[in-house]
Amino acid sequence: MTRIDPITPPSVSRNTTGPDFHLLEKVAEHDEVWSYCAGDDIDESFVDTMCVLEIEIASCPAYTAAGLAGKMRVIERACFDPPVMQVVKEIMRQDRKRITGLIAPATKKKEAAN
């Protein structure tokens, strides 16, 4: 399993209007299914569901730090093949660029005020 640079895990918000609402819902669903797969007696339907969610989450763009942190948690659990992981890393790089672009203007305004 490949480790990705960590981001502080967020508290998952139930804001239904946020840009990462659907992503965070999928992450929460994955967390729930993951908890069912922790024991010795694993139902294959849970594994199938978890694998589908991992692909959906990995390919879904993140727009907030909370969305990216949840996405990273799922990807760290996933067992993607190396070529797929390279694609996922590129998607994550794009997510970071997108989020940095959203956060940077507010940071610059705050620094200018000080």
Buried (B, 14 or more C-beta within 10 A) or exposed (E): EEEBEEBEEBEBEEEEEBBBBEBBBBBEBBBEBBEBBEEEEEEEEBEEBBEEBBEBBBEBBBBBBBBBBBBBBBBEBBEBEEEEBEEBBEBBEEBBEBBEEEEEEEEEEEEEEE
